[in-house]
Amino acid sequence: MEIVVHNLKHSLLITTFVFVMMMLVEYIEVLTQGKMSKAIKGSYWRQYVGASTLAVIPGCLGAFMNVSFYVHGLLSFGAIAGGMIAASGDEAFVMLTLFPRQAMMLFGLLFILGIVSAWVIDRIAPVLKIKPCQVCELAEVHFKEDVCKILDIQGILDNLKKITFSRFLLLSMILIFIILVVGGVISIEEIWEKNTLIFLLSLAIFIIITVPDHYLEEHIWNHIAKKHLWRVFLWTFFALLVVNIGLKFWDLESFAKSHIIWVLLIASLVAIIPESGPHLIFVMMFAKGIIPFSVLLASSVIQDGHGMLPLLSFSVRDFLLIKLINFVIGLTCGLIFYMLGV
């Protein structure tokens, strides 16, 4: 029971951080009216850098945008595959929470691998007779309906006077969580981590009270809260539970260290699943020192959260090809780093 309560608190802490970071990333993208996305169009190298830049941003938005660009003929096959190598999905937020320094190093490595792999894949695609998908009729990514203003006093007053249920609920949840953190119910050992979280939560409150109703409902409530948040919480909780129970009852650490090649292969196979969550098991294992960086790298190269799901709904062939190519690249990178003792 003690393990369950501990994991629930830890999962709640991680999920809250993920929620705030996801909200912040999406808010900045809409606030700039998608200007970041426009930088991706152009030459092949510009596509490679742009796709990897968007993908390495924590969360699924960059990967989704890359898929949209690809199916509209704005990215090459290599660029979309390289972008998925650079992507870490929602797990990126969790890694930033658990081991920020190693996470930043990992993201930098994935960014470089994404660019280099994109170039290589585009060179071998004609040899393998891989043709990029034809331009489809999916709706363009647009931001016209989501106009956010940073300091609009009248807008803030109107939002509070005619507060919607979702806005009230989100504000209440964040305020309660701040009270729990400040009161020590949810303990954070490092002072700087506690202060950073409180700052981010305060920023979340600012975003919630300033954005218009349409943005709040579509982006924060329907997209982040209803589609992502519960998955992040459940996967985080069960990943923590599996790792902690494994450490206590199954001697998971000894098994992993004695059969590291098998763990590397299993992590690579699990990473093929187009869903945020399964990769978290290996994130937690790395955070606890059970597996080396090479296993985390292989899993991170292959997995892309659920960024590939939109492509799966359009082209099963392209989805399978990208997953297969990235599996080979990820497993190869993992083995090389393992042999180097990393």
Secondary structure, DSSP 8 states (H G I E B T S, - for coil): -HHHHHHHHHHHHHHHHHHHHHHHHHHHHHHTTTHHHHTT-SSHHHHHHHHHHHHHSSSSHHHHHHHHHHHTTSS-HHHHHHHHHH--TTHHHHHHHH-HHHHHHHHHHHHHHHHHHHHHHHHHTTTTT--------------TT----S--HHHHHHHHHT--HHHHHHHHHHHHHHHHHHTTSS--S-HHHHHHHHHHHHHHHHHHHHS-HHHIIIIIIIIIIIIIIHHHHHHHHHHHHHHHHIIIII-HHHHHHHSHHHHHHHHHHHTTSSSSSTHHHHHHHHHTTSS-HHHHHHHHHH--TTTTHHHHHH-HHHHHHHHHHHHHHHHHHHHHHHHTT-
